[in-house]
Every structure is written in C-alpha cells, then in structure tokens.
C-alpha cells in the first residue's frame, strides 16, 4: 500500500467500477507467499511465556521464524522446557525470571533482550494472576494491589520500556479476557484488571498509530492452562469450560494463531486498537 495519506482526485461513471482506471492500483496480491514464515527475523518478548498461553505463543512465533524471550515468575522447569522447544525449532530463546509488577525488573529485562537478541519487534503482555473470592469484602488491599501490579501495571511497565527500542512495524499484543466483558462474580479484581487492559490497548493504539506501531489484544475464554488447577478446586476444574457454546475449554494452541496474526505485518497491517475474542463461541459486546 502506498504511504501517501491522500489519493489523487478521481471518479468513475459506473459501478462497480474498473480496476484498470484506478490510480494508484489496489494492492491485491498476498503480502506473504504461501508457506512463508510470517515473523521471519523478528524478536519477540512474551511475559508469562513459560507455560499455557505464553508457551503456545512462543512456539507459534518460533515456528514462524521469530527469536523469543520469555519472562516468568519462578516456574523454572516450565520455562526451561519452553526454551528447549523453541530452540528445537531452530530459533534462539532466552528466559528471564522476575516479577513484572516491578518496573525496574521490566526495564532490565527489556534491555537484556535487546542486548542478547539484537532488537525488539513484538511485545506480548501475557503474565497474569487471579485469586477467587466469594465477595468484594474478602478482597484485601494486598490482593487488589498484587493483582493489579501483575496484570496491568506490568503491561504498562513493559510497554514503556519496550517503546525505546521498537520501530515502525512493531506490534504490541495484550492478553485481556472474556471477564473484561462479562465479569466474574468470584474474580472481581481480576475482571477489573482485564477491563483496564482493553482500555489500555485502545488508548495506547491511538497514541502509537502515527509511529507505525500497532497495539491489539486477545480476549481468551476458558483456556486449559496451569493457572486453572492452581486457582480452582477439583470440582470446579472438572466443569471448567463446559458452559461455553462449544461445551469444552479451549487449548493454548487454539489461541496462539491469533497472536501470530496480530504480530504479522503481512496479515494485520491495517489492524490496531482491536480485540480478538477466542472463547468457544460466546458472543460478547465489544
């Protein structure tokens, strides 16, 4: 597509019109030939990339030609397994342990990624935590701050640090949730952070669009990850995802292609400020 923001004045006398008379000509060929890796030569940073959604995204990115950096809290075995699988696909991978709720860690992690992998093209803000409570009264100030620090402060901190290094064509992808749209009576603070991520995505997109950096989000429904059995009791886990129209939870590898799509300038160059819903068929108001 031409970089010009305006088109030459022109008209045609009959609809639907003729392509040959247009100036400039529409660009209609696929931006990437079939089979071409969509992220070849890119460097991606994924928070919460040790397992679940983050691991699936890391593997999908590597499969499409990206080198990957993983941020994680303290799940060392999972992080090392993700690193092994990324490297088995022929891509580089570094893993960095720490708390994304601490701004100093986010700055240091981004600087390390750029130092070791050479640049930063894609940021995936995926790290999150949740702590069910039966009522608002049971949510302590400490829990509230902890959930917000991990789920939304961390996204601010990482994006802020990453923007020093990202250039035109860069992509930021934030993981929000269906709870941002439907709410969850037992995850009130978590739902609030996920709603904040939607607004953060839209505002940051508007802020960066002139710089050629796209900002989007993915809103998963119930996805089968280690966060689920570490959060809910066995009887809840047994029914997890059964209330979706598809009648089951989603798998991380069903979600990962959405991140590849949003990261790829071949596929989503005209998309910013948007949320993709991957939730088993649940219709939500955007």
Protein Blocks (a to p, Z undefined) as FASTA:
>chain_A
ZZbfbdcddddfbdebjfklpccdddfbdfbdghiafkgoiacddehklgmjllmmmmmm
mmnopacddddfklmklmmmmmmmmmmnopacdddeddfkbmklmmmmmmmmmmmnopaf
bdcdfbdcddddfbfklmcfklmmmmmmmmmmmmmmmmmmmmmmpcehiacdddddfklm
nopaklmmlmmmmmmmmmmmmmmmmmmmmnopacddddddddddfklmmmmcfklmmmgo
klpmnopacdfklmmmmmmmmmpmklmmmgghiacddehhpacdZZ
